[in-house]
Amino acid sequence: MFDWTENRNLTLLADFYEFTMANGYLEEGLEDRITYFDLYFRKIPDNGGYVIVAGLQQLVEYLKNLHFTKDDIEYFRNKNIFSDRFLEYLADFKFECDVWAMPEGSVAFPNEPLVIVRGPAVQAQLIETMALLTINHQSLIATKSSRIVRAAKGRAVMEFGARRAQGADAATLGARAAFIGGVVGTSNTLTDKQYNVPALGTMAHSWVMMFDSELDAFKAYARAYPDDCTLLIDTYDTLKEGIPNAIKTFDEVLKPLGKRPKGVRIDSGDIAYLSKESRKMLDDAGYEDCGIVASNSLDEYTITDLFDQGAKLTSFGVGERLITAKSNPVFGGVYKLVAIEKEGKIEAKIKISENVEKITTPGFKQVYRIYDRSSHKANADLICMHSEEIDTNEPLEIFHPVYTWKRKTFTNFYVKELLVPIFEKGQCVYDLPSLDQIKEYCVKEVETLWEEVKRFEFPHIYIVDLSQKLWDQKEKLLHNRD
């Protein structure tokens, strides 16, 4: 399995205040205080109904590789603000935290912990930036990919966005996340090499323009790739030249070899109209099995519109709007202190804000998903104290954490714990699944959602409630009651 951190140390990829706070903790003798941090998000991108969790593998690799080099320590020394004790601490640094997380490919909802970190204050604080960076980015792209794949209604979607991504890691890991979300492959060759996401692609317009004629270009390509021949037909005139030349190439190059064309690609113009006309021409020529690929600034909304207009398309190449999640390019995950330990006892902490949605939920937690025993559909999630257990033999009443009169009782149900152990005292205890396994798990997770939750416009708001014990704890801290 490819290690994203191999041959590079990312320990300093952290906000500078992580280090100024760490130095301060040591000065105050708080470096060994046990803390609890939650990583979660508040809003679903694109006002959607769910999020796909991704990026855990890269977080695990980063945590396994946490260390400070001599050059790192000299860098801090030269800042002239850090104590010698802090520099000595970095020289002997060893990651010793406990980590729980939702597995990659999981479906998640606002305010649920995706990752929980328990450990010494300096260590748990230090990893904030990278934990957010990896989970925020890949969850964003996996979620966008899932939406686009659903819009394609069973047609294959390919990720074609490397050249528009914000940097090499965004292109490569973004394609990985897109694969989790459901695409069949990527234009990014490096992602294939590192993560076994199939590299796909045929030709650019420059190939066609390199030859004396479009027909010469098509024939040359067909001779080179007779078993995988997809021709780009919109360089000059799609219907007057592109499709006729493609058909002539199929007749004169592939047919004598006993080969069939794989497809044609349309990258510009009125794709709905061009695909319908191309389909007729291909069918009339005896190439009913020849696919038609669309590319060019596509997303879930344009793909939906194309189908509404009767487009005859068999697959899609989606670029910039997927790899950048253009319609909503920020996944607002946050990393918040929710508890500390004093004398072996957990003391819950809360952040209060005038902005109600920014008030944190205090304490060490677990998240349970409640499934209907008959349909196996997910009906609600319940955020609980970590020590709580749910008795599935008894009716379970849950209530809205703000509008507490809104209540629902489940009787024929079962539950699943969503957060699983990843690290124990700094040692990884989680077997990282293959990317194919993650993708398969994601498919199954999405299938547990009701169709109403998966709508693009005004989806049903999935229920995420607090247990009575957790709600009581939050209310107590909000109102400073003993």
NUDO-90481 format. One record per atom (N, C-alpha, C): residue in three letters; x, y, z. Coordinates in steps of 0.2 Angstrom, whole numbers, plus 5000, padded with zeros to 4 digits. Example, Ala and Ser with C-alpha at 12.3 -4.5 7.8 and 13.67 -1.06 7.14 Angstrom:
BEGIN
Ala506649725039
Ala506249785039
Ala506649845039
Ser506449895035
Ser506849955036
Ser506450005039
This chain:
BEGIN
Met500449945000
Met500050005000
Met500450065000
Phe500350114996
Phe500750174995
Phe500650215001
Asp501250245004
Asp501250285009
Asp501350355007
Trp500850405008
Trp500850475006
Trp501450515009
Thr501650495015
Thr502150525019
Thr502850505017
Glu502950455013
Glu503550425012
Glu504050475009
Asn504650475012
Asn505250525010
Asn505050595011
Arg504550615015
Arg504450685017
Arg504150685024
Asn504450735027
Asn504250745034
Asn503750805034
Leu503050795036
Leu502550845036
Leu502450865043
Thr502850855048
Thr502650875055
Thr502550945056
Leu502950985052
Leu502951055052
Leu502351085048
Leu501951045045
Leu501351075041
Leu500851075046
Ala500851135050
Ala500451145056
Ala500351225057
Asp499851245059
Asp499751315060
Asp500251335066
Phe500551395065
Phe501151415070
Phe500851415077
Tyr500251435078
Tyr500051435085
Tyr499951365088
Glu500051315084
Glu500051245088
Glu500751245092
Phe501251275089
Phe501851265092
Phe501951325098
Thr501651385097
Thr501751435102
Thr501251405108
Met500751375107
Met500351345112
Met500651295116
Ala501051245112
Ala501351195115
Ala501951215119
Asn502251265117
Asn502851295121
Asn502551325128
Gly501951355127
Gly501651385133
Gly501351325138
Tyr501151275135
Tyr500951215139
Tyr501451185143
Leu502051185140
Leu502651155144
Leu502851205149
Glu502851275148
Glu503051325153
Glu502551325159
Glu501951305158
Glu501451305163
Glu501351235166
Gly501751185164
Gly501751115166
Gly501151075164
Leu500851095158
Leu500251065156
Leu500351015150
Glu500951005149
Glu501050965143
Glu500750895143
Asp500750865149
Asp500450795150
Asp499750795152
Arg499350855152
Arg498650845154
Arg498350815148
Ile497850765150
Ile497550725144
Ile496950775142
Thr496950775135
Thr496350815132
Thr495950775127
Tyr495350795126
Tyr494950765121
Tyr494750815115
Phe494850805109
Phe494750845104
Phe494250805099
Asp493750845096
Asp493250815091
Asp493450855085
Leu493450815079
Leu493450845072
Leu492750825069
Tyr492450885067
Tyr491750875065
Tyr491650935060
Phe491050935056
Phe490850985052
Phe490151015054
Arg490051075052
Arg489351105054
Arg488851095048
Lys489051105042
Lys488651105036
Lys488851065030
Ile488351035027
Ile488450985021
Ile488551025015
Pro489151015011
Pro489251055005
Pro488651055000
Asp488551104997
Asp488051104992
Asp487351094994
Asn487251115001
Asn486551095004
Asn486351025003
Gly486750985003
Gly486650915002
Gly486350875008
Gly486250815007
Gly485950775012
Gly486350735016
Tyr487050725014
Tyr487550685017
Tyr488250695015
Val488650675019
Val489450685017
Val489750615017
Ile490250605013
Ile490650545012
Ile491250555016
Val491450515021
Val492050535024
Val492650505021
Ala493150535020
Ala493750515016
Ala494450555019
Gly494950525018
Gly495650545020
Gly495950515026
Leu495650465029
Leu495850435035
Leu496550405034
Gln496650365028
Gln497250335027
Gln497850385027
Gln497750445024
Gln498350495024
Gln498450515031
Leu497950525035
Leu497950545042
Leu498350495046
Val498250435045
Val498550375049
Val499350375047
Glu499450385040
Glu500150385038
Glu500550445041
Tyr500250505042
Tyr500550565045
Tyr500650545052
Leu500150525056
Leu500250505063
Leu500850455064
Lys500850405060
Lys501450355061
Lys502150395060
Asn502150445056
Asn502750475054
Asn502950535058
Leu502550555063
Leu502650615067
Leu503350615070
His503850655068
His504450665072
His504750735070
Phe505250755074
Phe505550825072
Phe506250805071
Thr506550835065
Thr507250825063
Thr507650875067
Lys508350865066
Lys508750925069
Lys508650985065
Asp508450985059
Asp508351045055
Asp507751085058
Asp507251045060
Asp506651065062
Asp506751105069
Ile507151075073
Ile507251105080
Ile507751165079
Glu508151165074
Glu508551225073
Glu508151285071
Tyr507651265066
Tyr507151315064
Tyr506851345070
Phe506551305075
Phe506251335081
Phe506751375085
Arg507351355086
Arg507851385090
Arg507951455087
Asn507951465080
Asn508151525077
Asn507551575077
Lys506951555079
Lys506351595080
Lys506451645086
Asn506851615091
Asn507051655097
Asn506451665101
Ile505951625101
Ile505351635106
Ile505251565110
Phe505551515108
Phe505451455111
Phe505951435116
Ser505751405122
Ser506151385127
Ser506551325125
Asp507151315129
Asp507551255128
Asp507251195130
Arg506751195135
Arg506451145137
Arg505951115131
Phe505651165128
Phe505251145122
Phe505651115117
Leu506251145115
Leu506651115110
Leu506851035112
Glu507051025118
Glu507150965121
Glu506550915120
Tyr505950945121
Tyr505350905121
Tyr505250875114
Leu505450925109
Leu505350905102
Leu505850855100
Ala506450855102
Ala506950805100
Ala506750735103
Asp506450735108
Asp506250665111
Asp505450655109
Phe505150685105
Phe504450685104
Phe504250615101
Lys503750585105
Lys503450525103
Lys502650535103
Phe502350515098
Phe501550515098
Phe501250465102
Glu500850485107
Glu500550435111
Glu499850435112
Cys499450465107
Cys498750475108
Cys498350415106
Asp497750415109
Asp497150375106
Asp496750415101
Val496550375096
Val496250405090
Val495650355089
Trp495050385088
Trp494450355085
Trp494250385079
Ala493950355074
Ala493750385068
Ala493150345065
Met492750375061
Met492350345056
Met492750315050
Pro492650255048
Pro493050225043
Pro492950265036
Glu493450265032
Glu493350305025
Glu492750265022
Gly492350305018
Gly491850285014
Gly491150285018
Ser491250305025
Ser490650315029
Ser490250375027
Val489550365028
Val489150425027
Val489050455034
Ala489150525034
Ala489150565040
Ala488650625039
Phe488550655045
Phe488050715045
Phe488350765050
Pro488050825050
Pro488350885054
Pro488350865061
Asn488950895064
Asn489050895071
Asn489250825074
Glu489250775070
Glu489550715073
Glu490250715072
Pro490650685078
Pro491350675077
Pro491550625072
Leu491950655067
Leu492250605062
Leu492850575065
Val493250615069
Val493850595072
Val493850615079
Ile494050575084
Ile494150595091
Ile494850585093
Val495150625096
Val495850625098
Val495950635106
Arg496150585109
Arg496350585116
Arg497050575118
Gly497350625121
Gly498050625123
Gly498350685126
Pro498950685127
Pro499350735130
Pro499150805126
Ala499150855130
Ala498850925127
Ala499350945121
Val499950935121
Val500450955116
Val500350915110
Gln500250855111
Gln500150805105
Gln499550815101
Ala498950815106
Ala498350815103
Ala498250885099
Gln498550935102
Gln498451005099
Gln498851005092
Leu499450975092
Leu499850985087
Leu499550955080
Ile499150905080
Ile498950875074
Ile498350905071
Glu498150955074
Glu497450985072
Glu497451005064
Thr498051035062
Thr498051065055
Thr497951005050
Met498450955051
Met498450905046
Met497850855047
Ala497550845053
Ala496950815053
Ala496350845049
Leu496350915050
Leu495850945046
Leu495950945039
Leu496650955037
Leu496750965030
Leu496650895026
Thr496750845029
Thr496650775026
Thr495950765025
Ile495550765031
Ile494850745031
Ile494450795027
Asn494550865028
Asn494150915025
Asn494250905017
His494850905015
His494950895007
His494650835004
Gln494850775007
Gln494550715003
Gln493850705005
Ser493550725010
Ser492850715011
Ser492450765007
Leu492750825006
Leu492350865001
Leu492350834994
Ile492950814991
Ile492950784985
Ile492550724984
Ala492550674989
Ala492150614989
Ala491450624989
Thr491250674993
Thr490550694993
Thr490250724986
Lys490750764983
Lys490550794977
Lys490450744972
Ser490950694972
Ser490950644967
Ser490350594968
Ser490150584974
Ser489550544975
Ser488950574972
Arg488850644972
Arg488350674969
Arg488350674962
Ile488950684959
Ile488950674952
Ile488850604949
Val489150554952
Val488950484950
Val488250474951
Arg487850494956
Arg487150484956
Arg486850514951
Ala487050574949
Ala486750614943
Ala486750574937
Ala487350534936
Ala487450504930
Ala487050434929
Lys486650414934
Lys486150364933
Lys486450304931
Gly486950274933
Gly487250214931
Gly487750214926
Arg487850274923
Arg488350284918
Arg489050294921
Ala489550274918
Ala490250284921
Ala490450354921
Val490750374927
Val491050444927
Val491750434928
Met492150474925
Met492850474925
Met493050544928
Glu493550544932
Glu493850604935
Glu494350634930
Phe494250694928
Phe494750724923
Phe495050794925
Gly495150804931
Gly495250874933
Gly495950894935
Ala496450844934
Ala497150854937
Ala497350924936
Arg497250944929
Arg497651014927
Arg497251074930
Arg496651064933
Arg496351124937
Arg496351114944
Ala496651064947
Ala496751054954
Ala497251104957
Gln497151124964
Gln497551164967
Gln498151134970
Gly498651114965
Gly499251084967
Gly499251004966
Ala499850974967
Ala499950904965
Ala499550864970
Asp499650874977
Asp499250834981
Asp498550834980
Ala498250894979
Ala497550904978
Ala497350864972
Ala497750864966
Ala497550824960
Ala497550744962
Thr498150724965
Thr498250654966
Thr497750624972
Leu497750654977
Leu497250634983
Leu496550654981
Gly496450704977
Gly495750714975
Gly495450664971
Ala495950634966
Ala495650584962
Ala495550524966
Arg495950514971
Arg495850454976
Arg495150464979
Ala495050524982
Ala494350534985
Ala493850524980
Ala493950544974
Ala493350544969
Ala493250464968
Phe493750424968
Phe493650354967
Phe493250324973
Ile493350344979
Ile492950324984
Ile492250344983
Gly492150404981
Gly491450434979
Gly491050394974
Gly491450364969
Gly491050324964
Gly491350324957
Val491850374956
Val492050374949
Val492450304947
Val492450294941
Val492750224939
Val493550234937
Gly493750294936
Gly494450304935
Gly494650374935
Thr495250394933
Thr495550464933
Thr495950474927
Ser496050534925
Ser496550554920
Ser497250554923
Asn497350554930
Asn497950564933
Asn498350504934
Thr498850494930
Thr499250434930
Thr499550424937
Leu499750474940
Leu500150464947
Leu499650424952
Thr499050444951
Thr498550414956
Thr498450344954
Asp498450324948
Asp498450254946
Asp499050214949
Lys499650244948
Lys500250214950
Lys500250204958
Gln500050254962
Gln500050254969
Gln499450224972
Tyr498850224969
Tyr498250204973
Tyr497850154969
Asn498150134963
Asn497750084958
Asn497050114956
Val497050174955
Val496350204952
Val496550204945
Pro496150164941
Pro496250154934
Pro496350224930
Ala496950234927
Ala497050294923
Ala496750284916
Leu496350334914
Leu495950334908
Leu496050394904
Gly496050384897
Gly496050444893
Gly496250424886
Thr496150464881
Thr496350444874
Thr496750494871
Met496450544868
Met496750594864
Met496550664866
Ala496950714865
Ala496750784865
Ala496650814858
His496350874858
His496250904851
His496950914848
Ser497450924851
Ser498150934848
Ser498350874844
Trp498150814846
Trp498250754842
Trp497950764835
Val497350784835
Val496950784829
Val497350844824
Met497550894828
Met497850954824
Met498550944822
Met498850884824
Met499550874823
Met499550844816
Phe499050814813
Phe498950774807
Phe498750824801
Asp498850804795
Asp498650844789
Asp497850844789
Ser497550794792
Ser496750794792
Ser496550754798
Glu495850774799
Glu495550734805
Glu495550664804
Leu495350644798
Leu495350574796
Leu496050534797
Asp496550574795
Asp497250544796
Asp497350534803
Ala497150584807
Ala497250574815
Ala496850514818
Phe496250514816
Phe495850454818
Phe496150394816
Lys496350384810
Lys496550314808
Lys497250304811
Ala497650354812
Ala498250334816
Ala498150314823
Tyr497650344826
Tyr497550324833
Tyr497150254833
Ala496750244828
Ala496450174828
Ala496950114827
Arg497450134823
Arg497950084821
Arg498350074828
Ala498450124832
Ala498950114838
Ala498550084843
Tyr497850094844
Tyr497450064849
Tyr496850034847
Pro496849984843
Pro496249954840
Pro495749924845
Asp496049904851
Asp495649874856
Asp495349924861
Asp495549984860
Asp495250034865
Asp495250104861
Cys494850104856
Cys494850164852
Cys494250204853
Thr494350264856
Thr493850314858
Thr494150384854
Leu493750414850
Leu493950464846
Leu493650534848
Leu494050584848
Leu493750654850
Leu493550684844
Ile492850694843
Ile492550714837
Ile492350784836
Asp492550834841
Asp492350904840
Asp492850954839
Thr493450934836
Thr493950974834
Thr493751024829
Tyr493451004824
Tyr493251054819
Tyr492451064818
Asp492151004816
Asp491451004816
Asp491150944817
Thr490850934823
Thr490650864826
Thr490250824821
Leu489650854818
Leu489250814814
Leu489450814807
Lys489750864804
Lys489850864797
Lys490550834796
Glu491050834801
Glu491650804800
Glu491850744805
Gly491750764811
Gly491950724816
Gly491650654816
Ile490950644816
Ile490650584816
Ile490750544810
Pro490650584804
Pro490850544798
Pro491550514797
Asn492050554799
Asn492750534799
Asn492850474804
Ala492450474810
Ala492550424815
Ala492250354812
Ile491650364809
Ile491350304806
Ile491750274800
Lys492050324796
Lys492550294791
Lys493150264794
Thr493350284799
Thr493950254803
Thr493750184805
Phe493150184808
Phe492950114811
Phe492850064805
Asp492550094799
Asp492450044794
Asp493150024791
Glu493650064790
Glu494250054786
Glu494750024790
Val494750044797
Val495350014801
Val495149964806
Leu494649974809
Leu494449924815
Leu494049864812
Lys493649874807
Lys493149824805
Lys493649764801
Pro494149784797
Pro494549734794
Pro494949694799
Leu495049724805
Leu495449684810
Leu494949644815
Gly494249654814
Gly493849614818
Gly493749654825
Lys493849714825
Lys493749754831
Lys493149804831
Arg492949814837
Arg492349864837
Arg492649924841
Pro492349984839
Pro492550044843
Pro492250054850
Lys492650084854
Lys492450094861
Lys491950154862
Gly492150204858
Gly491750264859
Gly491950324855
Val491550374856
Val491750444853
Val491650494859
Arg492050544859
Arg491950594864
Arg491850664862
Ile491350694865
Ile491150764863
Ile491350814869
Asp491750864867
Asp492050904873
Asp491750984872
Ser491350994867
Ser491151064867
Ser490451064863
Gly490151124862
Gly489551134859
Gly488951114863
Asp488351104859
Asp487751084862
Asp487751014863
Ile488050984869
Ile488150914870
Ile487550874869
Ala486950904872
Ala486350864871
Ala486150854864
Tyr486150904860
Tyr485950894853
Tyr486450854849
Leu487050864850
Leu487650834847
Leu487650754848
Ser487450744855
Ser487450674856
Ser486850634853
Lys486350664853
Lys485750634850
Lys485850624842
Glu486150674839
Glu486250664832
Glu486850614830
Ser487350614835
Ser487850564834
Ser487650494835
Arg487150484840
Arg486850424841
Arg486550394835
Lys486150434832
Lys485750414826
Lys486250394820
Met486750434819
Met487250424814
Met487650354815
Leu487850344821
Leu488250284823
Leu487750224823
Asp487150234825
Asp486750174824
Asp486550154817
Asp486450204813
Asp486350194806
Asp486950164802
Ala487550174805
Ala488150144802
Ala488350074805
Gly487850054810
Gly487949984812
Gly488449984819
Tyr488450044822
Tyr488950044828
Tyr488450064834
Glu487950024835
Glu487550034841
Glu487850024847
Asp488449994847
Asp488749974854
Asp489350034855
Cys489450074851
Cys489950134851
Cys489650184857
Gly490050194862
Gly489850234867
Gly489950314865
Ile489550354869
Ile489650424868
Ile489850454874
Val490450484875
Val490750514881
Val490650594881
Ala490450624886
Ala490350694886
Ala490850714891
Ser491150774890
Ser491650814895
Ser491450884894
Asn491850924897
Asn491851004897
Asn491351024902
Ser491651044908
Ser491351084913
Ser490651054916
Leu490750994917
Leu490150954919
Leu490050954927
Asp489450944930
Asp489350924937
Asp488750894937
Glu488450884943
Glu487850844944
Glu487250884941
Tyr487250954941
Tyr486750994938
Tyr486750994931
Thr487350994928
Thr487350994920
Thr487150924918
Ile487450874921
Ile487250804919
Ile486450794920
Thr486150814925
Thr485450814926
Thr485050844920
Asp485350904918
Asp485050944913
Asp485150904906
Leu485650884905
Leu485750844899
Leu485250784898
Phe485150744903
Phe484650694903
Phe483950724902
Asp483850774905
Asp483150804904
Asp483050824897
Gln483650844894
Gln483550864887
Gln483650804882
Gly483650744885
Gly483650684880
Gly484350664878
Ala484850684881
Ala485550674878
Ala485650594878
Lys486050574873
Lys486150504872
Lys486850494874
Leu487050484881
Leu487750484883
Leu487850414887
Thr488350384886
Thr488550324890
Thr489050334896
Ser489450394896
Ser489850404901
Ser490050474901
Phe490450494906
Phe490550564907
Phe491350574910
Gly491650624907
Gly492250644910
Gly492150714913
Val492250714920
Val492150774924
Val492750804927
Gly492950864926
Gly493550894928
Gly493550944933
Glu493551004932
Glu493651054937
Glu493151064942
Arg492551054940
Arg491951054945
Arg491951004950
Leu492250944948
Leu492350894953
Leu492950904957
Ile493550904954
Ile494150904958
Ile494250964963
Thr493951024961
Thr493951084965
Thr493251094969
Ala492751044968
Ala492151054971
Ala491851124970
Lys491851144964
Lys491851214962
Lys491251254965
Ser490651214966
Ser490051244968
Ser490051264976
Asn490451224979
Asn490551234986
Asn491251214989
Pro491751254987
Pro492451224988
Pro492751224995
Val492351235000
Val492651235007
Val492251185011
Phe492551135014
Phe492251085018
Phe492451115025
Gly491951135029
Gly492051175035
Gly492251135041
Gly492651085041
Gly492751045047
Gly493151085052
Val493051075058
Val493351105064
Val493651055069
Tyr494051075073
Tyr494451035078
Tyr494351065085
Lys493951045089
Lys493851075095
Lys493951035102
Leu494251075107
Leu494351035113
Leu493651025116
Val493550965119
Val492850955122
Val492850925129
Ala493550905131
Ala493550885138
Ala494350875140
Ile494450875146
Ile495150865149
Ile495050815154
Glu495550785157
Glu495550745162
Glu495950775168
Lys495650775174
Lys495950795180
Lys495850745185
Glu496450715188
Glu496450665193
Glu496050605191
Gly496150585184
Gly495850525181
Gly495150535179
Lys494850595181
Lys494150605179
Lys494050645173
Ile493550635169
Ile493450675163
Ile493050735165
Glu493250795163
Glu492950855164
Glu492750885157
Ala492150885156
Ala491850915149
Ala492050985149
Lys492151005143
Lys492251075141
Lys491851105135
Ile491651165135
Ile491151185130
Ile491351255128
Lys491351265121
Lys491451335119
Lys490751365117
Ile490651425120
Ile489951455119
Ile490051515114
Ser489551525110
Ser489651585105
Ser488951615104
Glu488951675102
Glu488351715100
Glu488051675094
Asn488451645090
Asn488251605084
Asn488051535087
Val487451525087
Val487251465091
Val487551395088
Glu487651395081
Glu487851335078
Glu488651325080
Lys488951375082
Lys489651365084
Lys489751345092
Ile489151335095
Ile489251305102
Ile489451235101
Thr489951215105
Thr490151145104
Thr489751095109
Thr489751035107
Thr489450985112
Thr490050955116
Pro490050965122
Pro490550945127
Pro490550865128
Gly491150845130
Gly491250775132
Gly491550725127
Phe491750665130
Phe491950615126
Phe491350575124
Lys491350555117
Lys490750535114
Lys490850475110
Gln490250445108
Gln490150395103
Gln489550405099
Val489550385093
Val488950395088
Val488650335086
Tyr488050325087
Tyr487650265085
Tyr487250285080
Arg487250235075
Arg486750245069
Arg486150195070
Ile485550215070
Ile484950175071
Ile484650155065
Tyr484650085064
Tyr484350065057
Tyr483650025059
Asp483250035054
Asp482649995054
Asp482749925052
Arg482549875057
Arg482649805056
Arg482349775050
Ser481849805048
Ser481449775042
Ser481849795035
Ser481949865035
Ser482149885028
Ser482949895028
His483249895034
His483949905035
His484149975033
Lys483750025032
Lys483850095031
Lys484050125037
Ala484450175037
Ala484750215042
Ala484150265044
Asn483950275050
Asn483350315052
Asn483650375056
Ala484150375059
Ala484450425063
Ala485050405066
Asp485450465069
Asp486050455072
Asp485950485079
Leu486250445084
Leu486250475091
Leu486950485094
Ile487150545095
Ile487750555098
Ile487650545106
Cys488150505109
Cys488050485116
Cys488650495120
Met488650495126
Met489250485130
Met489650425128
His490250425128
His490650365126
His490550305130
Ser490350315136
Ser490150255140
Ser489450225139
Glu489050265136
Glu488350235135
Glu488250175130
Glu487850135132
Glu487650085128
Glu486850085126
Ile486650065120
Ile485950065119
Ile485649995119
Asp485149985123
Asp484749925123
Asp484249915117
Thr484449875113
Thr484049865107
Thr483349825108
Asn483349795114
Asn482749755116
Asn482249805119
Glu482349865120
Glu481949915123
Glu481749965118
Pro481150005119
Pro481050055114
Pro481550115116
Leu481750145110
Leu482250205111
Leu481850265109
Glu481850315113
Glu481550385112
Glu482150435111
Ile482150465106
Ile482650515105
Ile482250585104
Phe482650645104
Phe482250705104
Phe482750755101
His482550805097
His482850855094
His483250895100
Pro483950905099
Pro484350945104
Pro484151015105
Val483751045100
Val483551115101
Val482851115102
Tyr482451085098
Tyr481751085098
Tyr481551025102
Thr481651025108
Thr481550965112
Thr480950925112
Trp480350965110
Trp479750935110
Trp479650885104
Lys480150895099
Lys480150845093
Lys480450785095
Arg480050725096
Arg480250665098
Arg480050605094
Lys480450555094
Lys480350495090
Lys480550435094
Thr480150385093
Thr480250325097
Thr480350265092
Phe480950225093
Phe481050165088
Phe480950105092
Thr480650055089
Thr480549995092
Thr480849935089
Asn480749925082
Asn481049875078
Asn481749895075
Phe482249895079
Phe482849935076
Phe483449895079
Tyr484049915076
Tyr484749895078
Tyr485149955077
Val485749945080
Val486250005080
Val486949985078
Lys487350035076
Lys488050015074
Lys488450075077
Glu488950065081
Glu489450115083
Glu489850135077
Leu489850205076
Leu490150235070
Leu490950245071
Leu491150255077
Leu491850275078
Leu492250215080
Val492750195077
Val493150135078
Val493850155080
Pro494150115085
Pro494850135087
Pro495350135081
Ile495750185081
Ile496250185076
Ile496950185079
Phe497050225084
Phe497750225088
Phe497550205095
Glu497950165098
Glu497950165106
Glu498650175108
Lys498750235112
Lys499350255115
Lys499850265110
Gly499650285104
Gly500150305099
Gly500250245094
Gln500050185095
Gln500150125091
Gln499550115087
Cys499650115080
Cys499050105076
Cys498750035077
Val498150025078
Val497749965079
Val497249945074
Tyr497249985068
Tyr496749985063
Tyr497049955057
Asp496749905054
Asp497049885048
Asp496749925042
Leu497149955039
Leu496850005033
Leu496649955027
Pro496049975025
Pro495749935020
Pro496049955013
Ser495949915008
Ser496149935001
Ser495649984999
Leu495850024994
Leu495450074991
Leu494850044988
Asp494849984985
Asp494249954982
Asp493849934988
Gln494049914993
Gln493649894999
Gln493249955002
Ile493650015002
Ile493350075004
Ile492750094999
Lys492950094993
Lys492350114988
Lys491750064989
Glu491850004990
Glu491349954990
Glu490949974997
Tyr491249985002
Tyr490950005008
Tyr490550075007
Cys490850115004
Cys490450185002
Cys489750164999
Val489850124994
Val489250104990
Val488650084995
Lys488850034999
Lys488450005004
Lys488150055009
Glu488550105011
Glu488350155016
Glu487850195012
Val487950225006
Val487450265003
Val486750225002
Glu486850165001
Glu486250124999
Glu485750125006
Thr486050135012
Thr485650125018
Thr485250195019
Leu485350245015
Leu485050305015
Leu484350305011
Trp483850335014
Trp483250345011
Trp483350385005
Glu482950374999
Glu483050424993
Glu482950494995
Glu482450505000
Glu482350575001
Glu482950615004
Val483450575007
Val484050605010
Val484550625004
Lys484450584999
Lys484950594993
Lys484750644988
Arg484150674989
Arg483950724984
Arg484450784983
Phe484550804977
Phe485050864976
Phe484750924979
Glu484050934978
Glu483750994980
Glu483350984986
Phe483351024991
Phe482951014997
Phe482950945000
Pro483550915001
Pro483450845004
Pro483150845011
His482850785012
His482650775019
His483250785024
Ile483150815029
Ile483650825034
Ile483650765039
Tyr484250735038
Tyr484350675042
Tyr484350685050
Ile484050645054
Ile484050655061
Ile484750645064
Val484950695068
Val485550685072
Val485450715079
Asp485350675084
Asp485150695091
Asp485650675096
Leu485550715102
Leu485950695107
Leu485650655112
Ser485950605115
Ser485650565121
Ser485450615126
Gln485050585131
Gln484850625136
Gln485450645141
Lys485850595142
Lys486450615146
Lys486850665143
Leu487050665137
Leu487450715134
Leu487050775133
Trp486450775132
Trp486050845132
Trp486050875139
Asp485950835144
Asp485950865151
Asp486650895153
Gln487250855150
Gln487850885152
Gln487950955148
Lys487750955142
Lys487851015138
Lys487451075141
Glu486751055143
Glu486351105146
Glu486651135153
Lys486951085157
Lys487251105163
Lys487851155162
Leu488251145157
Leu488851185156
Leu488551255153
Leu488051255149
Leu487751315146
Leu487551365151
His487251335156
His486951375161
His487251375168
Asn487851345168
Asn488351345174
Asn487951325180
Arg487651265179
Arg487251235185
Arg487751185188
Asp487751175195
Asp488051125198
Asp487751065198
